[in-house]
Amino acid sequence: MDERTTCVIAGGGPGGVVLGYLLARAGVAVTLLESRGDFDRRFRGDSLAPAVLDHLDRLGLAEPLLADIPHVKASTFVWSTPEKRYVLADYRDTSEKFPFYALVPQARFLPWMVERGKPYGLDVRMGARVTELLRDDGGRVVGVGYTQGGARHRLRADLVVGSDGRNSKVRQLSSLTATELNSSIDIAWMELPRRDGDPPLSGLELMSEPGQNLAFLGQGGGWQVGFTIPSDTFGELRKAGVEPLRAVLRRRAPWLGDRVDLLTDTNQLTLLPIRITKLDRWSEPGLLLIGDAAHVISPVGGNGINFAIVDAAEAANRLVGPLTAAPVDPAAVDAATAEVERVRRPRVDREQAFQVRVERSTGKRLATGRDLSPALPLRLIAAVPWLARWSARRSARALAVPAPDPRILAGSTPVR
Ligand SMILES: Cc1cc2nc3c(=O)[nH]c(=O)nc-3n(C[C@H](O)[C@H](O)[C@H](O)COP(=O)(O)OP(=O)(O)OC[C@H]3O[C@@H](n4cnc5c(N)ncnc54)[C@H](O)[C@@H]3O)c2cc1C
């Protein structure tokens, strides 16, 4: 006999766990299937935006989250050249309580959210890989097939949500079509320890020199350092060995001192091939995609995690009515999933268009070893403090999160 639930979510990244939490809290029976056995992951988008922290606060979660998990608070985004530091965004006006990006490692954030959902009945199955979409005679998606511990299972549901990331299996199994917009850059990440006495960097910094853009992100105990490279040149970078990379670090961050010597092997680098992916649609009858599964955005702006969480917030609000109705009306579910795309898509499209422009120009300048300092409009923003605040408010608008539906706030009685 197949098992049954109301909503099955494939993928326990930020989009999946936040949606699972919200629906479970509203009293919807939700099962979250995560293919990996744990939430350990490095070098992911870890930067929770002020608007997302405000959203978590409305749910009573932001303060406990920030109290429980060591994090870095970044109240500015800074781009520095060898000559000058430019503050390109100043987040201090973007939220009353949380006027900063909080760099909270996903490896800590995800299990923390899951634990908050379990008392509401959120059913989380780890090591559970979705391999199949179940369909009825009319072609409607009515559940998933998955493997766990070598066994095959079938789980029927009124709605399947694919939040299984950039290489989404659910998307491959669906009728939805993805198109890759060419990106011209990749990033090679590594980590270096942080020491007392390091300069007070913002936590969200870009350090450029001709031919290189170094990303410097604050992590609890260290610095996440990213070398920007033209697409598909990671092999060449590895062949050249660590010395050219050490030289960049010595020039751009001389205060690292002997820590530069900790980079001994290019195997210490993790490649993030940057992708920007668009879908023709985000849903079909019985199925909705959110987060990277619906739209891979690039790390430019550091908002992949935030776009996934805002999708989850929008989806939860639209779905709570249809999924708590008895019986569930499939037409109402499909109308709600179409609404999620109608509301979210324009913002995602604008972000992706912006990223393509930035990456093309960066890719060209990297490939030709040209100056990578901020262009004139960005330098103007940095020169006028209120413009840096305006630029932060503008990026905050792209991440506007809807207030949680009252049925989510009321919450069901925790089952344990
Ligand atoms: C390797 C990597 C590095 C990244 N680095 C950065 C970065 O440096 N900066 C930045 O801003 N963004 C980065 N991102 C992007 C950022 O992490 C994502 O935008 C964000 O996590 C999106 O959240 P999501 O919930 O949509 O998907 P994801 O976080 O990708 O989560 C998807 C989840 O689905 C699970 N899954 C996959 N297939 C299945 C299946 N068949 N069945 C069940 N579960 C499945 C995966 O194990 C994963 O836990 C990175 C992404 C990746 C993949």
The ligand as a Gaussian input file, in Angstrom:
#p B3LYP/6-31G(d) Opt

LIG

0 1
 C       27.708000      23.600000      -4.488000
 C       26.963000      24.892000      -4.295000
 C       27.639000      26.009000      -3.852000
 C       26.967000      27.217000      -3.695000
 N       27.669000      28.320000      -3.290000
 C       27.033000      29.503000      -3.169000
 C       27.709000      30.654000      -2.749000
 O       28.902000      30.603000      -2.514000
 N       27.010000      31.823000      -2.633000
 C       25.674000      31.883000      -2.887000
 O       25.067000      32.953000      -2.747000
 N       25.003000      30.796000      -3.291000
 C       25.653000      29.615000      -3.431000
 N       24.976000      28.525000      -3.830000
 C       23.554000      28.669000      -4.079000
 C       22.739000      28.583000      -2.803000
 O       23.294000      27.644000      -1.916000
 C       21.354000      28.218000      -3.220000
 O       20.848000      29.283000      -4.036000
 C       20.377000      28.006000      -2.100000
 O       20.866000      27.062000      -1.170000
 C       19.059000      27.554000      -2.739000
 O       18.296000      26.843000      -1.851000
 P       17.312000      25.677000      -2.354000
 O       16.548000      25.286000      -1.143000
 O       16.561000      26.124000      -3.544000
 O       18.241000      24.491000      -2.876000
 P       19.515000      23.778000      -2.268000
 O       20.092000      24.538000      -1.146000
 O       20.386000      23.439000      -3.401000
 O       18.916000      22.441000      -1.628000
 C       18.462000      21.372000      -2.407000
 C       18.408000      20.136000      -1.535000
 O       17.781000      19.083000      -2.264000
 C       18.459000      17.876000      -2.000000
 N       18.186000      16.970000      -3.141000
 C       18.747000      16.986000      -4.374000
 N       18.202000      16.031000      -5.134000
 C       17.287000      15.395000      -4.374000
 C       16.385000      14.303000      -4.612000
 N       16.340000      13.671000      -5.800000
 N       15.576000      13.899000      -3.603000
 C       15.603000      14.516000      -2.394000
 N       16.442000      15.558000      -2.126000
 C       17.266000      15.985000      -3.100000
 C       19.920000      18.300000      -1.879000
 O       20.691000      17.350000      -1.144000
 C       19.784000      19.618000      -1.134000
 O       19.831000      19.454000       0.269000
 C       25.591000      27.305000      -3.983000
 C       24.902000      26.162000      -4.401000
 C       25.566000      24.968000      -4.567000
 C       24.794000      23.757000      -5.020000

